């Protein structure tokens, strides 16, 4: 990992000289997993936002031994959504697909804004790119400077489901022991797992098969994978049903033993999330931030951003075995708040002593009665390097299918203006489709059910995936897309927006 303060420093340097350490390649490794069809989807933001016309997307199909089967280049030169159905398009027995973007112009960000979608019989798993094959040893020095364990892995308690994780190998074979550690309220458990994974491939493990005794325990799961040269690899993790349906997320760094991951003051961190009345919402905190103790509060907001009530404060110590989960509906009842009146909720974190950790990470979860959607996200802080006037562009994927209910929600944590007005533009595989303008008061959410929005604006986008794009000088807007399979009740995808930061992120997120 790369310290967030170092990321901020790199962003500042890039802003001062936008050709400094220019980027001409980005990549991701896409796993082909059992019982699923995999596709990638992305909006040509290179052209739409930067005017870059010279972009090529090279996809290489790789077999189970790590050998190249075939490569194909797609020229990315139209202002539209590109969806590549990898198994169908290549028609080969591939274990994985290496996706690379190249340009003679500076593309600024080495982490591609691409969604990886796995379609199973009863679910659709969508997650943004979570790994990459690094360009050279210098990027390796930068990105892999600090070795940490991977965490933020939800252990499912439903007997019909199992927790899974996918270990991927980079450009070199991965033959080494992997250490799993489970921290519970009364014990520390470890398990060693020997793996032999050919280069550019991966292996899926179910926790109930690897360590059966752990699958029903509540605790914090850590996975220590060995250093891999020229590869940055978060784990693909999630929940899998007995019929093979699964929904995935990515892991996150265990920063609990990393020093220096603090802002220069104790200003609180926060983030606002939408309430979807048809779905249950939860938050999960794992104590994996830099050594600290923080006070956590959840505030319930009305549609105009007024506070309706709040939970009692919960202290979280890191490192510790102190796993914390909050069910929004139950917490609203305890706070004497009518959940039907709640438009959004804001998670706030304040250090009890010292400065605020830069990475206060947690899971936001939406579910109904089957597989839940869980996404890993960090709280915001006003200390982050940002402009108060320049336009910031965000974009993301929306599931466009009659099999799913899908919502797009924009939340506002800004402090400059009480209300932000944004135009939500939609793109499909033919290009721009149409738009709708929404207003978002501070500490509220503008939530649109996509089928209703399309009908209201007489829009009929083509393709399984539509992408939205918004522009606003308010740096602290966040867009979320959430989908739910109508038949199976699996919450197939929750995704926060990709964005063109005002300054280059320079490495890991």
Secondary structure as UniProt FT lines:
FT   HELIX           4..16
FT   TURN            18..21
FT   STRAND          25..31
FT   TURN            34..35
FT   STRAND          37..43
FT   HELIX           45..50
FT   STRAND          55..62
FT   TURN            64..65
FT   STRAND          68..76
FT   STRAND          81..85
FT   HELIX           86..90
FT   STRAND          96..103
FT   STRAND          115..119
FT   STRAND          124..128
FT   STRAND          131..133
FT   HELIX           137..143
FT   STRAND          150..151
FT   TURN            159..160
FT   STRAND          161..168
FT   STRAND          174..183
FT   STRAND          188..197
FT   TURN            199..200
FT   STRAND          202..206
FT   HELIX           207..210
FT   HELIX           212..214
FT   TURN            215..216
FT   STRAND          220..224
FT   TURN            229..230
FT   STRAND          231..233
FT   STRAND          236..241
FT   TURN            242..243
FT   STRAND          246..250
FT   STRAND          252..253
FT   TURN            256..257
FT   TURN            259..260
FT   STRAND          269..274
FT   TURN            277..278
FT   STRAND          280..285
FT   STRAND          292..301
FT   TURN            303..304
FT   STRAND          307..310
FT   STRAND          314..318
FT   STRAND          324..327
FT   HELIX           328..334
FT   TURN            335..336
FT   HELIX           339..341
FT   STRAND          344..351
FT   STRAND          361..367
FT   STRAND          373..378
FT   TURN            382..383
FT   STRAND          392..399
FT   TURN            402..403
FT   STRAND          404..412
FT   STRAND          419..428
FT   TURN            429..430
FT   STRAND          431..441
FT   TURN            442..443
FT   STRAND          445..449
FT   HELIX           450..456
FT   TURN            457..458
FT   STRAND          465..472
FT   TURN            475..476
FT   STRAND          477..485
FT   TURN            486..488
FT   STRAND          493..496
FT   STRAND          498..500
//
